[in-house]
Amino acid sequence: MKSYRKELWFEVNKRRDFINITPILEECVRESGIKEGLLLCNAMHITASVFINDDEPGLHQDFEEWLEKLAPEKPYSQYRHNVFEDNADAHLKRTIMGREVVVAITDGKLDLGPWEQIFYGEFDGKRRKRVLVKIIGE
C-alpha cells in the first residue's frame, strides 16, 4: 500500500469564508499516483472546517446566515471562552460544519457525487492555517 501526505496552507483575509479546494485535492490524487484508495482531508485548526456540499453561492450565504443564528459572533461578551480572544463563535461553527472528509478514490479520481465539492471553511481568519491531506491505497 502507498501513502501520500501534504499540508495545504490558507490565509483568508476576512473572518469567514468558504473556499472550494476540490481542484487542489484532485491534483494531490494525481501527485500521489494512487488509483484505488481513500483521501482524508482535515482542518488542523479548531476554528476551521473541511466539508462536502454544493458549490452554489446562495447556499454558502445560507450557511453563513444559519451559522450566525446558531453561534453569533457578537456580542463577544456572551461567551465564557472570549477572555483573551474573540473567537468562541468560530469554535462552535467548526463543530457544526465538521473537521474532515474522507473520499473514495476510484480509477485515480475522487469518487464524488454529481454536485459534491470539497470546501475549506474558515470561521476565524486573518492568519495562516493548515489543512492535512492524507491518501492511502494502491
Secondary structure as UniProt FT lines:
FT   STRAND          2..10
FT   STRAND          17..20
FT   HELIX           22..32
FT   STRAND          37..43
FT   TURN            46..47
FT   STRAND          48..53
FT   HELIX           57..70
FT   HELIX           76..78
FT   TURN            80..83
FT   HELIX           88..97
FT   STRAND          100..106
FT   TURN            107..108
FT   STRAND          109..110
FT   TURN            114..115
FT   STRAND          117..122
FT   STRAND          129..137
//
